[in-house]
Amino acid sequence: IVITVPLYKKSALAAGIAPFSSVGYKFEESETNPEMINELGEIKYRRYGTGGISKAFVSASMDLFKDFSVGVEGINYFGTIDRYSDILFLTNSTYRTINTGLDYVVSSMAAKFGIQYSKEIKKDIDLTVGATWLTGSKLKGDLTKYAYATGVTGVRDTVFHNVSDNTQMEIPSELGFGMTIRKKDKWLI
């Protein structure tokens, strides 16, 4: 969702929310080693992940001089990512299912700056060059690491549970450059 409104001559304000990343996977594998199957029964390994990070932003741009524009954007990244890894003992009730995982709840601020220069180089042919810089950002929030053992009766024992305020995740800084050449209403490269 993005909303753009003009502020005054040759300037605009935009605000919105958009997906930034998405996690969605599921892998399953059955144990194939005959010695392990004979001793422990049928075993299944499962890994899956869900969630994602979104960004909310407010940006403004304006023409400073003839043919020269600047822009700035304030960004708030937020979201949750959950990653799970399970070992299931399907036919042997002596062993309990092991559930481990990482749950991230993140939020962070960043900024993006841009400049652009446009010039008519021939009649009906324009050249535009621009650059952007996104500041890097450490994703702050909570990281929960856990491991549980669950028996056939459904009783769950906590093996490990730790909540940390260091997510160990970050968004790197980014530098971008671009150029276009356009013949009005005909083509753009």
Secondary structure, 3 states (H helix, E strand, C coil): CEEEEECCCCEEEEEEEEEEEEEEEEEEEECCCHHHHHHHCCEEEEEEEEEEEEEEEEEEEEEEECCEEEEEEEEEEEEEEEEEEEEEECCCCCCCEEEEEEEEEEEEEEEEEEEEEEEEEECCEEEEEEEEEECCEECEEEEEEEEEEECCCCCEEEEEEEEECCCCCEECCEEEEEEEEEECCCEEC
